[in-house]
Every structure is written in structure tokens, then in C-alpha cells.
């Protein structure tokens, strides 16, 4: 079978899904697609047309279409492998997967799954339900592998720690009694850092000196983080390199949080936090007491930025100035607490090219066209005609 992960409700996961398929979300140590890659080879994705140019889709005469919100498990894999052509799996009326030559549900015979299905139901799950995901991914990544050694300058509490080759760690405190700690290839944890698991640090990422990180927290590849971080996820290629607090938050790719930026993750009245819903175009309760910041790709904030509880920042936003900016900031906005104007698209691309160049990468036409589509899609949120 040819394996395809398909997106069924992209809008539900904005702003993170403006720039990637849902299977590209980091949920634990791995992305959802990377989790499936432990069971199947050559996985491709079916997503929105404007994303498809960047994210590969391969179709054959025999395809297994799997909803990208669904997470793999050994029991589910058995059920999927037993599907015949024209059959599909459902769980509580939710289509998990189906086997067919094309993406067509009309003639599919659906069978109820007997497996307890796990899935990504909403953005906040990425931090709220991250604990078990880090633990599961840790087992996948470290199975039958031997960890690199840590030098004696470190203080270890517990022994549930795995270090990949090339990682550098000195004079740090690592507590894995509360959950596993995974350190990726060629990453670095600088002196004086204190880390409490579950925690993962992606390949080529850096934890700056004296950082305090509470798990469950997942830092993707090519990130720089410092200060105080609690129960948060960085997708990759983003920085919070200085002091300041980040809690119960999700940071996309190519973001930068200025020195001493902070977010609130708890309301003063201890009520449940509300978040902007792109799907219903209103603020809705998360049913969570702790919820911080969700920031889309290519967004930046200046020094001493203060984010209120439950803030949604879109793609390509530039935030600066004193005071709390509003808690829903549309994509390609420019400003802060005193108000926002439109982030000039040409200036945005000039900055993005410089950011890519610093990583020895190039902002190619495919990436520019994708972001150009997001700019057009989000005009109405900026009241732009």
C-alpha cells in the first residue's frame, strides 16, 4: 500500500496550519508524520492546494489514506494492514482511514475500529497532552540504541536520559525522575541550565546558560532557547534566546522572541482561558486554566514584549512597544498595544530572506508563493481589501 496522510480540517488548526500540513505538527519529540514513519515507508501528504507544491503527494493504484490528526499505535497498525481495497475504519463516526485508488469516500465500506484511537483534537493538545507523547517517542527513538556518555561535571537525578552523538552538555542539572530527557544530535546545553523532564531538545539546537526548563517541553531542531520555559513546544528554527518566561505555549518556525519577553499563562481570576477560534470566528473556552501563547511562523516580538493569557499570533507578525497587545493578532500585522497596521509584504520578504540566509538556507519561490497565499487568505482579518 501507498501511504498518504490527509488533512480533513485545516482551519481548525490555524495559525499553525497556515504554513504546513497537520502531519507536520511537532507533538512530543517527533512530528505526526515522523511518528507514522516508524511503521510505514515513503509517506506523503494530501493537504491544501497552496501547500501541496511544498509538501509531496504521491498517489498509486493502491493507497491507504489516513487522517493526519490520528496517531499511530501497534493495535491500529494491525487494523489498517487488514483493510482491503474499498474498506475503511471509523471511530465514533470519525473517519480514521480508508483504502482506495483515489480520495473518494462514496463507495467505501466502513468498519468500526476496536482500537482506542489517539488523535490531535485541537492546537492546545500540543502542550496539554504532550507528556505521554514525549514518553512514547522517547521509547521509539532510543529502542536498542546506546546513549552517548555525559561528563562528570553534570548532576543527574534519575537515569532516564538519552544523549545522541555530538551533543555537548556541561555543568547542568538534569532531572529525569519526572520524565525522560532526550538530547538530539549536535545540540548543546550550556553551563548552569536546570532541566526537569519530560524534555526533548532537537538536533542542532542550543539551550543558553542558566536556563530553567520545566517539562513536558519539546524544543525542535535548530532552535535557541533560554530563560524560563514551562510546558511549551517549539516547532523548529525559532529562538527565545534570552531571559523571560514562556509557559503553556506553542511557537512555530522562524519565530524570534526578544529579550525579557514574557507571557501570562494563568488569569488573575483563575477562570478557564479563552482562545480565538478561526473555525468559528469567536473567542472560545479552552477549558484549561493554564494556556499561554500560540505563535504562527515567521512572527517576531521586540524586547520586553508582554503577551496576555491566551494570545493567538498569526503568521508574519512584527510586535513591539510597551503594554499588552491584544490577544488575537492577525497575520502580517505590524505594531503593538497602541494598535496595528499592515506589515508591508515586500519588507516581510526582505526580512525572511535574511533570516533564512543566517541558517545557510534560501527563501525559494515555493516558500514565497506559499507565504503569498497566506497573506491573501488573511487579508480580511486585517480589514484589508
C-alpha angles and dihedrals in degrees: 000000000000110000122222125175109208131198114229102176114020095166092060090067101045132164091030093046094050088087106027143028116264089250087065092065115114106235107174115332094329135048117248090254091051090053091055090047089070088067105030136032128227099017117184132184138235110208142139116326095245090053095044094079089065100035115059123240120193120184127187136171091272115044132171106207112201125185106245092223089067121093122216126245134171092253094048092050090057091053092046093049090052094056115112126210109291095022130111142183126237131185118193089340090308114126107233099175145327137198117230142127092248139021097272126127098182099095099030119125106217125213124196113246117236091200126099098245122214119200144162103258101174141356095263090061086074089075103015094056098028097109097079092038092059090047093049093046091047089058092049095048098044102038110132090352129119121228122233114248126261120221121246094254090081126084112224123197107190126355103248093112129122123191122192122215117284096023117137122209126163136166094358135134114231118185112191096163088093093048142323123298119213121189116193131221119294092359125137137214109194127219122293097021119144117205128183118193153271084072138141131189117197127227115291093007127135134215107203125228118292096008119163113209126179121197150271086059130137123196114192127215125300095016132137117208135175143152119044120336127176129183096337139134131217113197093206146282091044134120140215093161100161143054120296135096128274118178138172090355144135121217119191127208128300093017127140128197113201124232115293094007112156138187131204114231099176129052118232090238092049092234122147113279121248123215132194110259115210088192095059097020094230140088111273134185116259089200084229126119091202118052127137134167133345111192125187124220123293094017122139138188130198128235119300093014113167119208120196124227112288101013122172117201118187131214122299097010124157113202126185143145137060126307134035115306115217117280097245113053115178121227118277094020123148124203142038144236093340090057144284136262129185117288104235106245096218092051089048092054091047089056094043091053091053091049092051091047091055087061092046090252133120129229096230130195093264092057093043092051090050092052091043088058091050089051091054094043093054100045094104093057087059091046086243119151 
